[in-house]
Amino acid sequence: MSPKELHRILRFRRFTARLPAVADGEVSVAVAAADLGYADQSHLGRECRRLSGSSPARLFDSWRGRGTAAEIFQTRRRPDAHDLAHEPSRRA
């Protein structure tokens, strides 16, 4: 695992620790993203989808009781054009 990947994972774990506060409206998503070192809210969203397979909104819903964490993390959607455009090239 590269240092950059480790940094992404640890930062995402810090975000998941803040899920209850964001889901309850105590902290905005934009403020949480900035506090954790994401460039902006969309950067957080991309990382969230990349690392968990779910959008931040689906994770917030799981904390609000509209789903379970197991449902959220086990349900993978097919990647769309936006996801594919942000994937690193795998050409040799």
MIDOSE-1310 file (N, C-alpha, C; in nm, 2 decimals, decimal comma, always signed):
residues 92
mspk	+0,09/-0,12/+0,00/+0,00/+0,00/+0,00/+0,09/+0,12/+0,00; +0,06/+0,22/-0,09/+0,14/+0,34/-0,09/+0,10/+0,43/+0,02; +0,19/+0,53/+0,05/+0,16/+0,62/+0,16/+0,04/+0,71/+0,12; +0,02/+0,74/+0,00/-0,10/+0,82/-0,04/-0,23/+0,74/-0,02
elhr	-0,23/+0,61/-0,05/-0,35/+0,53/-0,03/-0,38/+0,52/+0,12; -0,27/+0,50/+0,20/-0,29/+0,49/+0,35/-0,35/+0,62/+0,40; -0,30/+0,74/+0,35/-0,35/+0,87/+0,39/-0,50/+0,88/+0,36; -0,54/+0,83/+0,24/-0,68/+0,84/+0,19/-0,77/+0,75/+0,29
ilrf	-0,72/+0,64/+0,32/-0,80/+0,55/+0,41/-0,81/+0,61/+0,55; -0,70/+0,66/+0,60/-0,71/+0,71/+0,74/-0,80/+0,84/+0,74; -0,79/+0,92/+0,64/-0,87/+1,04/+0,63/-1,02/+1,00/+0,62; -1,05/+0,90/+0,54/-1,19/+0,85/+0,53/-1,24/+0,79/+0,66
rrft	-1,15/+0,72/+0,74/-1,19/+0,67/+0,87/-1,23/+0,79/+0,96; -1,15/+0,90/+0,95/-1,18/+1,01/+1,04/-1,32/+1,07/+0,99; -1,35/+1,07/+0,86/-1,48/+1,11/+0,82/-1,59/+1,02/+0,87; -1,57/+0,89/+0,87/-1,68/+0,80/+0,92/-1,70/+0,82/+1,07
arlp	-1,60/+0,87/+1,14/-1,61/+0,90/+1,28/-1,70/+1,02/+1,30; -1,70/+1,11/+1,20/-1,79/+1,23/+1,21/-1,93/+1,21/+1,15; -1,95/+1,09/+1,10/-2,09/+1,07/+1,04/-2,20/+1,11/+1,13; -2,20/+1,07/+1,25/-2,32/+1,10/+1,34/-2,34/+1,25/+1,35
avad	-2,23/+1,33/+1,36/-2,25/+1,48/+1,38/-2,30/+1,54/+1,25; -2,25/+1,49/+1,13/-2,30/+1,54/+1,01/-2,44/+1,50/+0,98; -2,47/+1,37/+1,01/-2,61/+1,32/+0,98/-2,71/+1,39/+1,07; -2,67/+1,43/+1,19/-2,76/+1,50/+1,28/-2,76/+1,65/+1,26
gevs	-2,69/+1,70/+1,16/-2,69/+1,84/+1,13/-2,60/+1,93/+1,22; -2,52/+1,87/+1,30/-2,44/+1,95/+1,39/-2,32/+2,02/+1,32; -2,28/+1,95/+1,21/-2,17/+2,00/+1,13/-2,21/+1,98/+0,98; -2,18/+2,08/+0,90/-2,22/+2,07/+0,75/-2,12/+1,97/+0,69
vava	-2,16/+1,92/+0,57/-2,07/+1,83/+0,50/-1,94/+1,91/+0,45; -1,97/+2,03/+0,40/-1,86/+2,12/+0,35/-1,76/+2,15/+0,46; -1,80/+2,18/+0,58/-1,71/+2,20/+0,70/-1,64/+2,08/+0,73; -1,70/+1,97/+0,74/-1,64/+1,84/+0,77/-1,53/+1,81/+0,67
aadl	-1,56/+1,83/+0,54/-1,47/+1,80/+0,43/-1,34/+1,89/+0,45; -1,37/+2,02/+0,47/-1,25/+2,11/+0,49/-1,17/+2,08/+0,61; -1,23/+2,05/+0,72/-1,16/+2,01/+0,84/-1,07/+1,89/+0,83; -1,12/+1,80/+0,74/-1,04/+1,67/+0,73/-0,94/+1,68/+0,62
gyad	-0,93/+1,79/+0,55/-0,83/+1,81/+0,45/-0,87/+1,78/+0,30; -1,00/+1,76/+0,28/-1,05/+1,74/+0,14/-1,05/+1,88/+0,07; -1,02/+1,88/-0,06/-1,02/+2,01/-0,13/-1,15/+2,08/-0,13; -1,26/+2,00/-0,14/-1,39/+2,05/-0,13/-1,49/+1,93/-0,11
qshl	-1,62/+1,96/-0,11/-1,72/+1,86/-0,08/-1,72/+1,75/-0,19; -1,70/+1,79/-0,31/-1,70/+1,69/-0,42/-1,58/+1,60/-0,41; -1,47/+1,65/-0,36/-1,35/+1,56/-0,34/-1,39/+1,45/-0,23; -1,46/+1,49/-0,13/-1,50/+1,40/-0,02/-1,60/+1,30/-0,09
grec	-1,69/+1,34/-0,17/-1,78/+1,25/-0,23/-1,71/+1,15/-0,32; -1,61/+1,19/-0,40/-1,54/+1,09/-0,48/-1,47/+0,99/-0,40; -1,40/+1,04/-0,29/-1,33/+0,95/-0,21/-1,42/+0,85/-0,13; -1,54/+0,90/-0,10/-1,64/+0,82/-0,03/-1,68/+0,71/-0,12
rrls	-1,72/+0,74/-0,24/-1,76/+0,64/-0,34/-1,65/+0,54/-0,37; -1,53/+0,59/-0,38/-1,41/+0,51/-0,42/-1,38/+0,41/-0,30; -1,39/+0,45/-0,18/-1,35/+0,37/-0,07/-1,46/+0,28/-0,01; -1,59/+0,33/-0,02/-1,70/+0,26/+0,04/-1,80/+0,20/-0,06
gssp	-1,79/+0,26/-0,18/-1,89/+0,22/-0,28/-2,02/+0,29/-0,26; -2,03/+0,38/-0,17/-2,16/+0,46/-0,15/-2,13/+0,61/-0,15; -2,23/+0,68/-0,17/-2,22/+0,83/-0,16/-2,23/+0,87/-0,02; -2,18/+0,99/+0,01/-2,19/+1,04/+0,15/-2,34/+1,04/+0,20
arlf	-2,43/+1,08/+0,11/-2,57/+1,08/+0,14/-2,63/+0,95/+0,19; -2,58/+0,84/+0,12/-2,63/+0,71/+0,16/-2,57/+0,67/+0,30; -2,44/+0,71/+0,33/-2,38/+0,69/+0,46/-2,46/+0,76/+0,56; -2,50/+0,89/+0,54/-2,57/+0,97/+0,63/-2,70/+0,90/+0,66
dswr	-2,77/+0,85/+0,56/-2,90/+0,79/+0,57/-2,89/+0,66/+0,66; -2,77/+0,59/+0,65/-2,76/+0,48/+0,74/-2,75/+0,52/+0,88; -2,69/+0,63/+0,91/-2,68/+0,68/+1,05/-2,81/+0,73/+1,10; -2,90/+0,77/+1,01/-3,03/+0,82/+1,05/-3,13/+0,71/+1,06
grgt	-3,09/+0,59/+1,04/-3,18/+0,47/+1,06/-3,25/+0,43/+0,93; -3,22/+0,49/+0,82/-3,29/+0,45/+0,69/-3,22/+0,33/+0,63; -3,13/+0,27/+0,68/-3,06/+0,16/+0,63/-2,96/+0,11/+0,73; -2,89/+0,00/+0,70/-2,79/-0,04/+0,79/-2,65/-0,03/+0,72
aaei	-2,55/-0,02/+0,80/-2,42/-0,01/+0,74/-2,38/-0,13/+0,65; -2,43/-0,25/+0,69/-2,40/-0,36/+0,61/-2,47/-0,35/+0,47; -2,59/-0,30/+0,47/-2,66/-0,28/+0,34/-2,58/-0,18/+0,25; -2,54/-0,08/+0,31/-2,47/+0,03/+0,24/-2,34/-0,02/+0,18
fqtr	-2,26/-0,09/+0,26/-2,13/-0,13/+0,22/-2,13/-0,25/+0,13; -2,23/-0,33/+0,13/-2,24/-0,45/+0,05/-2,31/-0,43/-0,08; -2,37/-0,32/-0,10/-2,44/-0,29/-0,22/-2,35/-0,21/-0,31; -2,30/-0,27/-0,41/-2,21/-0,20/-0,51/-2,29/-0,16/-0,63
rrpd	-2,27/-0,04/-0,67/-2,34/+0,00/-0,80/-2,24/-0,01/-0,91; -2,28/-0,01/-1,03/-2,19/-0,01/-1,14/-2,13/+0,13/-1,16; -2,00/+0,14/-1,19/-1,94/+0,27/-1,21/-2,00/+0,34/-1,32; -2,02/+0,47/-1,31/-2,07/+0,56/-1,42/-1,95/+0,63/-1,48
ahdl	-1,98/+0,71/-1,58/-1,87/+0,78/-1,66/-1,79/+0,87/-1,57; -1,85/+0,93/-1,47/-1,77/+1,02/-1,38/-1,67/+0,94/-1,30; -1,71/+0,82/-1,25/-1,62/+0,74/-1,18/-1,50/+0,69/-1,27; -1,54/+0,65/-1,39/-1,43/+0,60/-1,48/-1,34/+0,71/-1,52
ahep	-1,39/+0,84/-1,53/-1,30/+0,95/-1,57/-1,20/+0,98/-1,46; -1,23/+0,94/-1,34/-1,14/+0,98/-1,23/-1,05/+0,86/-1,18; -1,06/+0,74/-1,25/-0,98/+0,63/-1,22/-0,84/+0,65/-1,28; -0,74/+0,61/-1,21/-0,60/+0,62/-1,27/-0,59/+0,53/-1,39
srra	-0,52/+0,57/-1,49/-0,50/+0,49/-1,61/-0,42/+0,36/-1,58; -0,45/+0,25/-1,64/-0,38/+0,13/-1,61/-0,30/+0,08/-1,73; -0,27/+0,17/-1,82/-0,20/+0,14/-1,94/-0,05/+0,11/-1,90; +0,01/+0,02/-1,97/+0,15/-0,01/-1,94/+0,24/+0,06/-2,03
